[in-house]
Amino acid sequence: MKSKKLIITGIIILIIILIIYSIINSPKIGVVGSAHEHANFMVFINGEEINFAFPQYMVKAREVHIENMNGVTIHTHATGITIGYFFNTLGFKFDDKCFITDKKEKFCNEEGKTLKFYVNGVENYEYEDYEIKNDDKYLISYGDISEDISEQFNVLNKTKIEE
């Protein structure tokens, strides 16, 4: 009887710990309307741009989205939105190891290939945890380690951030 009570007590304690852990580590996203910011992004895989200007990517979440068939401007309507959260709303996954498309194509760091993330032209190591900021420009590039990505920066820098 005592061992059954100990097991039940242990399970309850474990559940409480898991709940507290998930609360502490969950994204701190504000309510819709707590922000109104815009940033541009582009993703290149092996030198080819992924085009997000398709209906299946438009306005997938109220708090962060792309809209009006513009596949480069992110609109945030809540505080605390990260680039990883944004991609999750589109069915993509982005972190320091891989970029995974909505079709489950994986582009992961491996010998000779690397995933890089740039914010306003500077390499950034926060990856999915980087909080979207007004007027930022994000470049995600996957390809050969020695690949010259200056043209990718040129294309991104020519984009206008839509209000």
C-alpha positions in Angstrom: 0.0 0.0 0.0 2.8 2.4 0.9 4.6 1.7 -2.4 1.5 2.5 -4.4 1.1 5.8 -2.6 4.8 6.6 -3.3 4.4 5.8 -6.9 1.3 8.0 -7.2 3.0 10.8 -5.3 6.1 10.5 -7.6 3.9 10.7 -10.7 2.1 13.8 -9.3 5.4 15.5 -8.5 6.7 14.6 -12.0 3.6 16.1 -13.6 3.9 19.3 -11.6 7.6 19.6 -12.5 6.8 19.1 -16.2 4.0 21.8 -16.1 6.3 24.3 -14.4 9.1 23.5 -16.9 6.8 24.0 -19.9 5.5 27.4 -18.4 9.0 28.6 -17.8 10.3 27.6 -21.3 7.3 28.4 -23.4 7.6 31.4 -25.7 6.5 34.7 -24.1 4.2 35.8 -26.8 2.0 38.8 -26.1 -1.6 39.3 -27.0 -2.6 40.1 -30.6 -2.4 43.9 -30.9 0.6 44.3 -28.5 2.9 45.0 -31.5 2.8 46.0 -35.1 6.1 45.5 -36.8 7.5 44.5 -40.1 10.7 42.7 -41.2 11.8 41.1 -44.4 13.2 37.6 -44.9 14.5 35.4 -47.6 15.6 31.7 -47.6 18.0 30.3 -50.1 18.7 26.6 -50.4 21.8 25.7 -52.5 21.6 29.2 -54.1 17.9 28.9 -55.0 15.3 31.2 -53.3 12.3 29.6 -51.7 9.3 31.5 -52.9 6.8 32.1 -50.1 4.4 34.2 -52.3 1.7 31.4 -52.5 -1.7 31.3 -50.9 -0.9 28.4 -48.6 1.6 30.7 -46.7 -0.7 33.7 -46.4 -2.0 34.7 -43.0 -1.5 31.4 -41.2 -1.7 33.0 -37.7 -3.1 36.3 -36.4 0.0 37.1 -34.3 2.5 36.8 -37.1 2.1 36.2 -40.9 2.9 37.2 -44.4 0.0 38.6 -46.5 -1.2 40.1 -49.8 0.9 37.6 -51.8 4.0 39.3 -50.6 6.4 36.4 -49.6 9.1 38.5 -48.0 7.6 40.8 -45.4 6.7 39.4 -42.0 4.0 41.2 -40.1 4.0 40.8 -36.4 1.0 41.7 -34.3 2.2 40.5 -30.9 5.3 40.9 -28.9 7.8 38.1 -28.3 7.5 36.5 -31.8 10.6 34.6 -32.8 11.7 33.7 -36.3 11.3 30.0 -35.3 7.8 30.6 -34.2 7.0 32.4 -37.5 8.3 29.4 -39.5 6.4 27.0 -37.4 3.1 28.8 -38.3 4.0 28.0 -42.0 4.7 24.4 -41.3 8.5 24.8 -41.5 11.1 24.2 -38.8 14.2 26.3 -38.4 17.0 25.9 -35.9 20.8 25.9 -35.7 21.0 22.4 -37.3 18.3 22.2 -40.0 15.9 24.0 -42.1 12.9 21.7 -42.8 10.3 22.7 -45.3 6.5 22.2 -45.1 7.0 19.2 -47.4 9.5 17.7 -44.8 12.5 18.3 -47.0 15.5 18.5 -44.6 18.5 20.7 -45.2 20.9 20.0 -42.3 24.4 20.9 -41.4 26.6 18.1 -42.8 30.0 17.7 -44.2 30.5 20.4 -46.8 27.0 21.9 -46.3 26.0 24.5 -43.7 23.0 26.4 -42.6 23.6 30.1 -41.8 21.4 32.9 -40.4 22.0 36.6 -40.9 20.3 39.6 -39.3 20.9 42.8 -41.2 23.9 41.4 -42.9 25.6 40.1 -39.7 25.7 36.3 -38.9 23.5 35.5 -36.0 23.7 32.4 -33.8 20.3 32.7 -32.1 18.6 31.0 -35.0 15.0 30.0 -34.1 15.2 32.0 -30.9 15.8 35.4 -32.5 12.9 37.8 -31.8 11.6 39.5 -34.9 12.3 43.3 -34.8 10.9 46.1 -36.8 12.8 46.9 -40.1 15.1 43.9 -39.7 16.2 41.9 -42.7 16.8 38.1 -42.3 18.8 35.9 -44.6 18.7 32.1 -44.2 21.2 30.4 -46.5 22.0 26.7 -46.8 24.7 25.5 -49.1 28.3 24.7 -49.6 30.5 26.1 -46.8 32.6 28.1 -49.3 29.5 29.4 -51.3 29.6 33.1 -52.0 26.3 34.5 -50.8 26.9 38.1 -51.6 24.2 38.0 -54.4 21.7 36.6 -51.8 22.4 39.7 -49.7 22.0 41.9 -52.7 18.6 40.4 -53.5 17.4 40.7 -49.9 18.7 44.3 -49.6 16.7 45.4 -52.7 13.5 44.2 -51.1 11.2 46.9 -49.6 9.6 46.3 -46.3 5.8 46.5 -46.9 3.8 48.2 -44.2 
